[in-house]
Amino acid sequence: MSSPAGRRGGQVGRRASRRRAVEILYEAAQRSLDPVTLLSERVGSTAVEPIGDYTISLVEGVGAHRERIDELLSEHAQGWTLDRMPPVDLAVLRVGVYELLWAADVPDPVAIDEAVGLAKELSTDDSPRFVNGVLGRIGTIADRLRAVL
């Protein structure tokens, strides 16, 4: 039987994994690299801190579904193109959409809350509201979207 502290530890681990995934996606975008290729380099390197399974799952998942994720972001980011979005926000949104639609063990409100939290930590003062709005719009149709994936 797991203790409440053990469960909290799992959540902290996932939060750190999400942050690491956003950092890898951001770095890959800045360097015009494929995020999965960058991830592979990092996983194989002994010079950096080990990368957890959930980070790997997120980066590979975003990589596998990026075209669909970007379509959804383009449709629901009212008045914003992907090119105009701050790169950190775009990385946060990609992880959030991936978790909303493809991570069956992550409840929709958790996926949105975690993305908003990352935007608060890593981006501008306006970013949390923006991320919440975009993911909230996608979240309202998430069940329909999952049905056709």
C-alpha positions as CSV (number, residue, x, y, z in Angstrom):
1,M,0.0,0.0,0.0
2,S,1.4,3.4,-0.9
3,S,1.5,6.2,1.5
4,P,0.2,9.7,0.6
5,A,3.9,10.9,0.6
6,G,4.6,8.2,-2.0
7,R,1.8,9.4,-4.2
8,R,2.9,13.0,-3.8
9,G,6.4,11.9,-4.8
10,G,4.9,10.5,-8.0
11,Q,3.2,13.8,-8.8
12,V,6.4,15.7,-8.2
13,G,8.2,13.3,-10.5
14,R,5.7,13.8,-13.2
15,R,5.8,17.6,-12.8
16,A,9.6,17.5,-13.1
17,S,9.2,15.2,-16.1
18,R,6.9,17.6,-17.8
19,R,9.3,20.5,-17.2
20,R,12.1,18.5,-18.7
21,A,10.0,17.5,-21.7
22,V,9.2,21.2,-22.3
23,E,12.9,22.1,-22.0
24,I,13.9,19.4,-24.6
25,L,11.1,20.5,-27.0
26,Y,12.1,24.2,-26.6
27,E,15.8,23.4,-27.1
28,A,15.0,21.3,-30.2
29,A,12.9,24.1,-31.7
30,Q,15.6,26.7,-31.0
31,R,18.3,24.5,-32.6
32,S,16.0,23.4,-35.5
33,L,16.5,19.8,-34.4
34,D,14.0,16.9,-34.2
35,P,13.1,16.6,-30.5
36,V,13.2,12.8,-30.5
37,T,16.7,12.9,-32.0
38,L,17.8,15.4,-29.3
39,L,16.2,13.2,-26.7
40,S,18.1,10.2,-28.0
41,E,21.3,12.1,-27.7
42,R,20.5,13.1,-24.1
43,V,19.4,9.6,-23.1
44,G,22.7,8.2,-24.4
45,S,24.9,10.9,-22.8
46,T,26.5,10.4,-19.4
47,A,27.2,14.1,-19.2
48,V,23.7,15.1,-18.3
49,E,21.2,14.1,-15.6
50,P,19.3,10.9,-16.4
51,I,16.0,11.4,-18.2
52,G,13.0,9.7,-16.7
53,D,10.6,7.4,-18.5
54,Y,7.7,9.9,-18.4
55,T,9.9,12.6,-20.0
56,I,10.8,10.2,-22.8
57,S,7.1,9.3,-23.2
58,L,6.1,12.9,-23.5
59,V,8.8,13.9,-26.0
60,E,8.2,10.8,-28.1
61,G,4.4,11.3,-27.9
62,V,4.6,14.9,-29.0
63,G,7.0,13.9,-31.8
64,A,4.7,11.2,-33.0
65,H,1.6,13.4,-32.9
66,R,3.1,16.8,-33.6
67,E,1.3,17.4,-36.9
68,R,-2.2,16.8,-35.3
69,I,-1.2,18.7,-32.1
70,D,-0.1,21.7,-34.2
71,E,-3.3,21.6,-36.3
72,L,-5.4,21.7,-33.1
73,L,-3.3,24.5,-31.6
74,S,-3.6,26.5,-34.8
75,E,-7.4,26.1,-34.8
76,H,-7.9,26.9,-31.1
77,A,-5.3,29.6,-30.4
78,Q,-7.6,32.4,-31.4
79,G,-5.7,35.2,-33.2
80,W,-2.3,33.5,-32.8
81,T,-0.3,31.5,-35.3
82,L,2.2,29.0,-34.1
83,D,5.0,31.2,-35.4
84,R,3.9,34.2,-33.3
85,M,3.7,32.1,-30.0
86,P,6.6,32.4,-27.6
87,P,8.6,29.2,-28.1
88,V,8.3,28.2,-24.5
89,D,4.5,28.5,-24.6
90,L,4.4,26.4,-27.8
91,A,6.4,23.7,-26.1
92,V,4.1,23.8,-23.0
93,L,1.0,23.7,-25.2
94,R,2.3,20.7,-27.2
95,V,2.9,18.8,-24.0
96,G,-0.6,19.8,-22.7
97,V,-2.4,18.7,-25.9
98,Y,-0.5,15.4,-25.9
99,E,-1.5,14.7,-22.3
100,L,-5.1,15.8,-23.0
101,L,-5.6,13.5,-25.9
102,W,-3.1,10.6,-25.7
103,A,-2.2,10.2,-22.0
104,A,-5.1,8.1,-20.8
105,D,-3.9,8.1,-17.2
106,V,-3.9,11.9,-16.9
107,P,-7.3,13.5,-16.2
108,D,-8.0,16.5,-18.4
109,P,-8.1,19.0,-15.6
110,V,-4.7,17.8,-14.4
111,A,-3.2,18.1,-17.9
112,I,-4.5,21.7,-18.2
113,D,-3.4,22.7,-14.6
114,E,0.1,21.3,-15.1
115,A,0.5,23.1,-18.4
116,V,-0.7,26.4,-16.8
117,G,1.8,25.8,-13.9
118,L,4.7,25.3,-16.3
119,A,3.7,28.5,-18.1
120,K,3.8,30.3,-14.8
121,E,7.2,28.9,-14.0
122,L,8.9,29.2,-17.4
123,S,7.2,32.0,-19.4
124,T,5.7,35.5,-19.3
125,D,3.0,36.9,-17.0
126,D,0.4,36.6,-19.8
127,S,1.3,33.0,-20.7
128,P,-0.7,31.1,-18.0
129,R,-3.9,32.8,-19.1
130,F,-3.1,32.1,-22.8
131,V,-2.2,28.4,-22.1
132,N,-5.3,27.9,-20.0
133,G,-7.5,29.5,-22.7
134,V,-6.2,27.4,-25.6
135,L,-6.1,24.1,-23.6
136,G,-9.5,24.9,-22.1
137,R,-11.0,25.2,-25.6
138,I,-9.4,21.9,-26.7
139,G,-10.4,20.3,-23.4
140,T,-14.1,21.0,-24.1
141,I,-14.0,18.9,-27.2
142,A,-11.3,16.4,-26.0
143,D,-13.8,13.5,-25.8
144,R,-14.9,14.0,-29.4
145,L,-11.3,14.3,-30.5
146,R,-10.2,11.2,-28.7
147,A,-13.0,9.3,-30.4
148,V,-11.5,9.9,-33.8
149,L,-7.8,9.4,-33.0
